[in-house]
Amino acid sequence: MFCVCICVVHQCCTCDTPAAHISQCRWTRFVLQVNGENLLTLEYERESHSETIYNRDLSGLLTVRYNSAGQPTHFVPYGNIQVRTVCPFSSNK
């Protein structure tokens, strides 16, 4: 029998209390694991309002920068990855 275990692991910087976490934490990381192996890591940095996606070797794939409203403003690919035109979702459906 073949069994696949998919898991999302949440990590953040070391904080002493939950209140300190909200005000002092600089980054938050989510790791997608399949059968215990890291496949993708997403790391959000509060100070720069950016999120970076890493592959299993922790090599950067893509960084997304956000404005103060939380909307993506810049897409910065790494290596040979090319970003195509990205259209925001329209509320006029």
C-alpha positions as CSV (number, residue, x, y, z in Angstrom):
1,M,0.0,0.0,0.0
2,F,1.3,3.4,-0.9
3,C,0.5,6.3,1.4
4,V,1.2,10.0,0.8
5,C,1.3,12.4,3.7
6,I,0.9,16.1,2.8
7,C,1.7,18.5,5.6
8,V,2.1,22.3,6.0
9,V,4.5,23.3,8.7
10,H,4.3,26.9,10.1
11,Q,7.5,28.4,11.5
12,C,8.3,31.9,12.7
13,C,11.0,33.8,14.3
14,T,11.6,33.1,18.0
15,C,9.3,35.2,20.2
16,D,8.8,35.0,24.0
17,T,5.0,35.6,24.0
18,P,2.1,35.7,21.5
19,A,1.9,39.5,21.9
20,A,5.6,39.8,21.2
21,H,5.0,37.6,18.1
22,I,2.5,40.0,16.6
23,S,4.7,43.1,17.2
24,Q,8.2,41.8,16.8
25,C,8.2,38.8,14.5
26,R,10.0,39.7,11.2
27,W,9.2,36.7,9.1
28,T,6.8,33.8,8.9
29,R,7.5,30.6,7.0
30,F,5.2,27.9,5.7
31,V,6.8,24.6,4.4
32,L,4.9,22.2,2.2
33,Q,6.0,18.7,2.9
34,V,5.1,15.4,1.2
35,N,6.1,12.2,3.0
36,G,8.4,14.3,5.3
37,E,10.3,15.9,2.4
38,N,10.1,19.7,1.9
39,L,8.8,20.6,-1.5
40,L,8.1,24.3,-1.3
41,T,8.8,26.9,1.3
42,L,7.0,30.3,1.4
43,E,8.6,33.0,3.6
44,Y,6.8,36.3,4.3
45,E,8.9,39.2,5.6
46,R,6.9,41.8,7.4
47,E,9.4,44.7,7.2
48,S,9.8,44.5,3.4
49,H,6.2,43.4,2.7
50,S,7.6,40.6,0.5
51,E,7.1,36.9,0.1
52,T,9.6,34.5,-1.3
53,I,9.0,31.1,-2.7
54,Y,11.8,28.5,-2.4
55,N,12.2,25.1,-3.9
56,R,13.2,22.0,-1.9
57,D,16.9,23.1,-1.9
58,L,15.9,26.5,-0.5
59,S,16.9,28.1,-3.8
60,G,14.7,31.2,-4.5
61,L,12.1,30.8,-7.2
62,L,10.1,34.0,-7.0
63,T,9.7,37.0,-4.7
64,V,6.4,38.9,-4.6
65,R,6.4,42.4,-3.1
66,Y,3.2,43.9,-1.7
67,N,2.0,47.5,-1.1
68,S,0.5,48.6,2.2
69,A,-3.0,47.4,1.1
70,G,-1.6,43.9,0.6
71,Q,-1.8,44.0,-3.2
72,P,1.1,42.5,-5.2
73,T,3.2,45.2,-6.9
74,H,6.3,43.5,-8.1
75,F,7.2,39.9,-9.2
76,V,10.9,39.2,-9.1
77,P,11.9,35.8,-10.5
78,Y,15.2,34.0,-9.9
79,G,17.3,32.1,-12.5
80,N,15.6,31.1,-15.8
81,I,12.0,31.7,-14.6
82,Q,10.1,34.2,-16.6
83,V,7.1,36.1,-15.3
84,R,4.3,36.6,-17.7
85,T,1.8,39.4,-17.5
86,V,-0.3,39.0,-14.4
87,C,-3.8,40.6,-14.4
88,P,-5.4,41.3,-11.0
89,F,-8.8,39.8,-10.4
90,S,-11.6,42.2,-11.3
91,S,-14.5,42.7,-9.0
92,N,-16.6,43.3,-12.1
93,K,-17.4,39.7,-13.1
